[in-house]
Amino acid sequence: MSTRVERFTRVVQEELSLLVDGLSDPRVAEALFSITHVQVAPDLGSARVYITVTDGDEKQVLKGLASAATYLRRELGKATQSKKVPELHFYIDEAKERGERVERILRDLAEEKKSE
């Protein structure tokens, strides 16, 4: 990934984090979530935005963000003053859950080994 795309990706994540705080959609406003990371395509045509929901219904938060995607994209364009603004696609970041699952398995294996 080029440094230009990497810099743009960081800016997109920072700006989106600020923008989603101002959304009034109750599916989003009443939930507690964070943007964990963003992947912007090399052509800047699309961006995958990964979130972790700590308090709220994941599906409803995703629906709320999807319905606000056009607004967020427009505001992102204003904030970045970029000629090309990526289409936004929102996903649940499952990396934390996978990590916790692996950690639990390793802990269980260690306990089994101790009891042998």
C-alpha positions in Angstrom: 0.0 0.0 0.0 1.4 3.4 -0.9 2.1 6.0 1.8 -0.4 8.3 0.1 -3.2 5.7 0.6 -1.9 4.9 4.2 -2.1 8.6 5.1 -5.5 9.0 3.5 -6.7 5.9 5.4 -5.6 7.4 8.8 -7.4 10.7 7.9 -10.6 8.8 6.9 -10.6 6.9 10.2 -10.0 10.0 12.3 -12.7 12.0 10.5 -15.3 9.2 10.5 -14.7 8.8 14.3 -15.6 12.4 14.7 -18.5 12.3 12.3 -20.3 9.3 13.7 -20.4 10.9 17.1 -22.7 13.6 15.6 -25.2 11.2 14.1 -28.7 11.4 15.5 -30.0 8.0 14.3 -30.9 6.2 17.6 -29.5 3.0 16.2 -26.1 4.7 16.2 -26.5 7.5 18.8 -27.7 5.2 21.6 -25.0 2.5 21.0 -21.4 2.5 22.3 -19.0 1.5 19.5 -15.7 2.4 18.0 -14.1 2.3 14.6 -11.2 -0.1 15.0 -9.7 0.2 11.6 -10.3 1.2 8.0 -9.1 -0.3 4.8 -9.2 2.0 1.8 -8.8 0.5 -1.7 -5.7 1.6 -3.6 -7.9 3.4 -6.1 -9.7 5.2 -3.2 -13.0 4.0 -4.6 -14.2 2.2 -1.5 -13.4 1.8 2.2 -14.1 -1.0 4.6 -14.8 0.4 8.0 -14.5 -2.0 10.9 -16.3 -1.4 14.1 -16.6 -3.0 17.6 -19.8 -2.6 19.4 -19.5 -2.6 23.2 -23.0 -1.7 24.1 -25.9 -2.0 21.7 -27.2 -4.3 18.9 -24.5 -4.9 16.3 -27.0 -5.4 13.5 -28.9 -2.2 14.3 -25.6 -0.2 14.5 -24.6 -1.5 11.1 -28.0 -0.7 9.7 -27.8 2.8 11.1 -24.3 3.4 9.8 -25.3 2.0 6.3 -28.2 4.4 6.1 -25.9 7.3 7.1 -23.2 6.3 4.6 -24.1 8.8 2.0 -24.1 11.6 4.5 -20.9 10.4 6.1 -19.3 10.2 2.6 -20.4 13.8 1.8 -19.1 15.1 5.1 -15.9 13.2 4.7 -15.4 14.8 1.3 -15.8 18.2 2.9 -13.4 17.4 5.7 -10.7 15.9 3.6 -11.1 18.2 0.6 -10.3 15.2 -1.5 -11.5 14.9 -5.1 -12.2 11.3 -4.7 -14.1 10.0 -1.6 -14.5 6.3 -1.1 -17.8 4.6 -0.8 -18.2 3.4 2.8 -19.0 -0.2 3.8 -19.3 -1.0 7.5 -18.4 -4.4 9.1 -18.1 -5.8 12.6 -14.5 -6.4 13.5 -14.3 -9.9 14.7 -10.5 -9.9 15.3 -11.0 -9.2 19.1 -13.4 -12.1 19.4 -11.1 -14.5 17.5 -8.2 -13.4 19.8 -10.2 -14.0 22.9 -11.3 -17.5 21.6 -7.7 -18.4 20.8 -6.6 -17.2 24.3 -9.3 -19.2 25.9 -8.2 -22.4 24.0 -4.6 -21.8 25.0 -5.6 -21.3 28.6 -7.7 -24.5 28.6 -4.8 -26.5 27.1 -2.4 -25.1 29.7 -4.8 -26.2 32.5 -5.1 -29.7 31.0 -1.3 -30.0 30.8 -1.0 -29.0 34.5 -3.6 -31.5 35.6 -1.8 -34.4 33.8 
